[in-house]
Amino acid sequence: MDINIITEFISNNGLPIFIVLCFLYILFYFWKFVTKLLKPELLEILEVLDKLDTNVRTVENDAEKLNQKVSIITVVKKDYASKTRTPGNTRSPGQVKH
């Protein structure tokens, strides 16, 4: 771009109009950069995050189910231990008499 064209434009239309046009060009360039380069990358990242969120929820549900099973097993074990002990019997149900 020739400098004479720029100076002629500024002298005919004024400096503020030239600055506004330069600013609009910068905004257009930025918009083009964001939509062409960043948007596909962001969509890919969002897709990965969605899959990760699904996996985390699955793991949380599995952990909760396992915790419930462990709680049930400990309660059943305590009930079994209390039912198998008699007042004169001090050994636990798993011990073998020698």
Secondary structure, DSSP 8 states (H G I E B T S, - for coil): --HHHHHHHHHHH-HHHHHHHHHHHHHHHHHHHIIIIIHHHHHHHHHHHHHHHHHHHHHHHHHHHHHHHHHHHHHHHHHHHHHH--TT--S-TT----
